[in-house]
Amino acid sequence: MKHFSRISVLIVVLAGLTLLLPGPTDPDLPETATKDPAHAAAETTTIGPVRLFDGFKVIEDAFVVVREGRVVAVGPDIDLPAATIRIRADGQTLIPGLIDSHVHSFGAARQDAARFGVTTLLDMFTDPILLAGARDARDSLAPTDAADLFSSGMLATAPGGHGSQYGVRVDTLTDPSAAADWVSDRIAEGSDYIKIIIEPLGGRLPTLDRNLVEALVKAAHDQDRLAVAHATRLEDAQMALAAGVDGLVHLFHDRPVTDEFIDQARARGVFIVPTAIVMGAALGVIDGSAILNDDSLRDRFSQAQRQTLAQPGWGQLAGQARWELLLENLRRLHAAGVPLLAGSDAPNPGTAHGISLHLELALLVEAGLTPAEALMAATTGPASHFDLGQRGCLQPGCRADMALVDGDPTVDISASRQVRRVWKNGREIRLEHTPGSSQDSLRASKDLLHPYEMAYWQAAGDDFLGGNSTARLVRGDTSLAVLGEVRSGSFFPYAGALWMAAATPMQAVSLGDRKRLTVEVHGQQGPYQIMIFSGESEAAQPIMLELHADGDRHRLEVDIEELAALDRGNFRALGVFATGQPRPVDFSLVEVRLE
């Protein structure tokens, strides 16, 4: 469900470092242990003896040998290298790095997921500008602390349809004959698969019809891409199956699953990502913030993770009944052999990257999967269905993405969240969240129209607060066009663009050494105002500054140290808005610097 709002987004963690020790039962192995993860990446590492879940089965008292980012040997009776970093793991289980089959990735999502042992993310809608470099990063075996990212990029939806309301540019569709070009454009942007929205939202939104869905599926398959569908009603899911989709990325909860649907899903080999954890939060029956009370995890959560976990769901009426129906549908699908993949839909309200996938695994077990089957739904299952290469496994040749957990998650799935060590590309990563790290501090770029920063601008109008003004953004390489309309109907009508100070929208960060703000707008006659949001509360009154006009050029330079009302330690966002009397909005931001 793509309900992430302007003030929602990101992240979570588990773990604790244990000492690296030579194995006492193998005294001939040298003690080459190191506490420096970067040094460890260049060495051969041997973990064991350890209980191993290799993605398919459990091997007791196994050894896993890792070199140059890959697993090179596995088993209880293998020749161990003479020189190695040796890690004993008595009473623990080594599992493949987990794969979250439904997220929305931006900001520090990839780093935060990895700290929970979630080393691959399947993104189901994000700004394509964020995909640059993701492919190179995931093809590399270089040391990294970030999860690999695969993504649909932009989604397919109708004009004004679900997914078009979040300030991200969306190329909508009305004509089936345009489907092939639309898919080609997505592939050129870096999309790994195609996501199709079939969501009328109770009849309140337009949605794609069957002809368009069929055309998109055919275009995706013709261009060697999977097609997955967002559908939260049985009839829409049936339409998606009839159109030939490869998978559904939510499980419907409006009606009981039918035998006809099950037969059709099995016949077509369709997989389903239930996203039960976000559905439970949305229905008001799961409290995402409960995990924040776990003392063993207290130092693992970033501010962003705490924020999204604590956000309440939408609390639909009859939530408990809908929840029980969803679980029953999930049980029936599993019993019938329909493939299920684990996905969290983080960072929607009540979820966070990393930790919520572990909570999803527990819900899959509640619905009838064995713990081992639930682990496969987050390892070899998605790796196979999405063709992710040597991920989700710990066999010779597999990527050395691994998590060491306390206990045995193949017996008690809750053990999966007791992550004690994580390796990405064979390099051990640090699990503690460090206050002041990238996700809690102002991003490095001082030019807020730098291509990297473009993704952090969002359309913003008073419609968000019940007014009637609207705005949409058209991102260029070094400028940002704002189109829309200022309309009467609120105490202070406005429409424009909002830049978020941190990776998490409206998260408070420190301004650090930033001292001067420069904003220049080109366009129609004003007035234009800057709003600076700061303070301990998101509801704190913003500072409002008017831009000075010189023809079609509007500019302001201000020493922010002179703004007495500015809380430098709790800076949240910067907005540039057309205000005043009702009028069309058509202006471009050509310079925005915070230095």
Secondary structure in CASP SS format (residue, H / E / C, confidence):
PFRMAT SS
TARGET T0000
AUTHOR 0000-0000-0000
METHOD secondary structure of the structure
MODEL  1
M C 1.00
K C 1.00
H C 1.00
F C 1.00
S C 1.00
R C 1.00
I C 1.00
S C 1.00
V C 1.00
L C 1.00
I C 1.00
V C 1.00
V C 1.00
L C 1.00
A C 1.00
G C 1.00
L C 1.00
T C 1.00
L C 1.00
L C 1.00
L C 1.00
P C 1.00
G C 1.00
P C 1.00
T C 1.00
D C 1.00
P C 1.00
D C 1.00
L C 1.00
P C 1.00
E C 1.00
T C 1.00
A C 1.00
T C 1.00
K C 1.00
D C 1.00
P H 1.00
A H 1.00
H H 1.00
A H 1.00
A C 1.00
A C 1.00
E C 1.00
T C 1.00
T E 1.00
T E 1.00
I E 1.00
G E 1.00
P E 1.00
V E 1.00
R E 1.00
L E 1.00
F E 1.00
D C 1.00
G C 1.00
F C 1.00
K C 1.00
V E 1.00
I E 1.00
E E 1.00
D E 1.00
A E 1.00
F E 1.00
V E 1.00
V E 1.00
V E 1.00
R E 1.00
E C 1.00
G C 1.00
R E 1.00
V E 1.00
V E 1.00
A E 1.00
V E 1.00
G E 1.00
P C 1.00
D C 1.00
I C 1.00
D C 1.00
L C 1.00
P C 1.00
A C 1.00
A C 1.00
T C 1.00
I E 1.00
R E 1.00
I E 1.00
R C 1.00
A C 1.00
D C 1.00
G C 1.00
Q E 1.00
T E 1.00
L E 1.00
I E 1.00
P E 1.00
G C 1.00
L E 1.00
I E 1.00
D E 1.00
S E 1.00
H E 1.00
V E 1.00
H C 1.00
S C 1.00
F C 1.00
G C 1.00
A C 1.00
A H 1.00
R H 1.00
Q H 1.00
D H 1.00
A H 1.00
A H 1.00
R C 1.00
F C 1.00
G C 1.00
V E 1.00
T E 1.00
T E 1.00
L E 1.00
L E 1.00
D E 1.00
M C 1.00
F C 1.00
T C 1.00
D C 1.00
P H 1.00
I H 1.00
L H 1.00
L H 1.00
A C 1.00
G C 1.00
A H 1.00
R H 1.00
D H 1.00
A H 1.00
R H 1.00
D H 1.00
S C 1.00
L C 1.00
A C 1.00
P C 1.00
T C 1.00
D C 1.00
A C 1.00
A C 1.00
D E 1.00
L E 1.00
F E 1.00
S E 1.00
S C 1.00
G C 1.00
M C 1.00
L C 1.00
A E 1.00
T C 1.00
A C 1.00
P C 1.00
G C 1.00
G C 1.00
H C 1.00
G C 1.00
S C 1.00
Q C 1.00
Y C 1.00
G C 1.00
V C 1.00
R C 1.00
V C 1.00
D C 1.00
T C 1.00
L C 1.00
T C 1.00
D C 1.00
P H 1.00
S H 1.00
A H 1.00
A H 1.00
A H 1.00
D H 1.00
W H 1.00
V H 1.00
S H 1.00
D H 1.00
R H 1.00
I H 1.00
A H 1.00
E H 1.00
G C 1.00
S C 1.00
D C 1.00
Y C 1.00
I E 1.00
K E 1.00
I E 1.00
I E 1.00
I C 1.00
E C 1.00
P C 1.00
L C 1.00
G C 1.00
G C 1.00
R C 1.00
L C 1.00
P C 1.00
T C 1.00
L C 1.00
D C 1.00
R H 1.00
N H 1.00
L H 1.00
V H 1.00
E H 1.00
A H 1.00
L H 1.00
V H 1.00
K H 1.00
A H 1.00
A H 1.00
H H 1.00
D H 1.00
Q C 1.00
D C 1.00
R C 1.00
L C 1.00
A E 1.00
V E 1.00
A E 1.00
H E 1.00
A C 1.00
T C 1.00
R C 1.00
L H 1.00
E H 1.00
D H 1.00
A H 1.00
Q H 1.00
M H 1.00
A H 1.00
L H 1.00
A H 1.00
A H 1.00
G C 1.00
V C 1.00
D C 1.00
G E 1.00
L E 1.00
V C 1.00
H C 1.00
L C 1.00
F C 1.00
H C 1.00
D C 1.00
R C 1.00
P C 1.00
V C 1.00
T C 1.00
D H 1.00
E H 1.00
F H 1.00
I H 1.00
D H 1.00
Q H 1.00
A H 1.00
R H 1.00
A H 1.00
R H 1.00
G C 1.00
V C 1.00
F E 1.00
I E 1.00
V C 1.00
P C 1.00
T C 1.00
A H 1.00
I H 1.00
V H 1.00
M H 1.00
G H 1.00
A H 1.00
A H 1.00
L C 1.00
G C 1.00
V C 1.00
I C 1.00
D C 1.00
G H 1.00
S H 1.00
A H 1.00
I H 1.00
L H 1.00
N H 1.00
D C 1.00
D H 1.00
S H 1.00
L H 1.00
R H 1.00
D H 1.00
R H 1.00
F C 1.00
S C 1.00
Q H 1.00
A H 1.00
Q H 1.00
R H 1.00
Q H 1.00
T H 1.00
L H 1.00
A H 1.00
Q C 1.00
P C 1.00
G C 1.00
W C 1.00
G C 1.00
Q C 1.00
L C 1.00
A C 1.00
G H 1.00
Q H 1.00
A H 1.00
R H 1.00
W H 1.00
E H 1.00
L H 1.00
L H 1.00
L H 1.00
E H 1.00
N H 1.00
L H 1.00
R H 1.00
R H 1.00
L H 1.00
H H 1.00
A H 1.00
A C 1.00
G C 1.00
V C 1.00
P C 1.00
L E 1.00
L C 1.00
A C 1.00
G C 1.00
S C 1.00
D C 1.00
A E 1.00
P C 1.00
N C 1.00
P C 1.00
G C 1.00
T C 1.00
A C 1.00
H C 1.00
G C 1.00
I H 1.00
S H 1.00
L H 1.00
H H 1.00
L H 1.00
E H 1.00
L H 1.00
A H 1.00
L H 1.00
L H 1.00
V H 1.00
E H 1.00
A C 1.00
G C 1.00
L C 1.00
T C 1.00
P H 1.00
A H 1.00
E H 1.00
A H 1.00
L H 1.00
M H 1.00
A C 1.00
A C 1.00
T C 1.00
T H 1.00
G H 1.00
P H 1.00
A H 1.00
S H 1.00
H H 1.00
F C 1.00
D C 1.00
L C 1.00
G C 1.00
Q C 1.00
R C 1.00
G C 1.00
C C 1.00
L C 1.00
Q C 1.00
P C 1.00
G C 1.00
C C 1.00
R E 1.00
A C 1.00
D C 1.00
M E 1.00
A E 1.00
L E 1.00
V E 1.00
D E 1.00
G C 1.00
D C 1.00
P C 1.00
T C 1.00
V C 1.00
D C 1.00
I H 1.00
S H 1.00
A H 1.00
S H 1.00
R H 1.00
Q C 1.00
V E 1.00
R E 1.00
R E 1.00
V E 1.00
W E 1.00
K E 1.00
N C 1.00
G C 1.00
R E 1.00
E E 1.00
I E 1.00
R C 1.00
L C 1.00
E C 1.00
H C 1.00
T C 1.00
P C 1.00
G C 1.00
S C 1.00
S H 1.00
Q H 1.00
D H 1.00
S C 1.00
L C 1.00
R C 1.00
A C 1.00
S C 1.00
K C 1.00
D E 1.00
L C 1.00
L C 1.00
H C 1.00
P H 1.00
Y H 1.00
E H 1.00
M H 1.00
A H 1.00
Y H 1.00
W E 1.00
Q E 1.00
A E 1.00
A E 1.00
G E 1.00
D H 1.00
D H 1.00
F H 1.00
L H 1.00
G C 1.00
G C 1.00
N C 1.00
S C 1.00
T E 1.00
A E 1.00
R E 1.00
L E 1.00
V E 1.00
R E 1.00
G C 1.00
D C 1.00
T C 1.00
S C 1.00
L E 1.00
A E 1.00
V E 1.00
L E 1.00
G E 1.00
E E 1.00
V E 1.00
R C 1.00
S C 1.00
G C 1.00
S C 1.00
F C 1.00
F C 1.00
P C 1.00
Y E 1.00
A E 1.00
G E 1.00
A E 1.00
L E 1.00
W E 1.00
M E 1.00
A C 1.00
A C 1.00
A C 1.00
T C 1.00
P C 1.00
M C 1.00
Q C 1.00
A C 1.00
V E 1.00
S C 1.00
L C 1.00
G C 1.00
D C 1.00
R C 1.00
K C 1.00
R E 1.00
L E 1.00
T E 1.00
V E 1.00
E E 1.00
V E 1.00
H E 1.00
G E 1.00
Q C 1.00
Q C 1.00
G C 1.00
P C 1.00
Y E 1.00
Q E 1.00
I E 1.00
M E 1.00
I E 1.00
F E 1.00
S E 1.00
G C 1.00
E C 1.00
S C 1.00
E C 1.00
A C 1.00
A C 1.00
Q C 1.00
P C 1.00
I E 1.00
M E 1.00
L E 1.00
E E 1.00
L C 1.00
H E 1.00
A E 1.00
D E 1.00
G C 1.00
D C 1.00
R E 1.00
H E 1.00
R E 1.00
L E 1.00
E E 1.00
V E 1.00
D E 1.00
I H 1.00
E H 1.00
E H 1.00
L C 1.00
A C 1.00
A C 1.00
L C 1.00
D C 1.00
R H 1.00
G H 1.00
N H 1.00
F E 1.00
R E 1.00
A E 1.00
L E 1.00
G E 1.00
V E 1.00
F E 1.00
A E 1.00
T E 1.00
G C 1.00
Q C 1.00
P C 1.00
R E 1.00
P E 1.00
V E 1.00
D E 1.00
F E 1.00
S E 1.00
L E 1.00
V E 1.00
E E 1.00
V E 1.00
R E 1.00
L E 1.00
E C 1.00
END
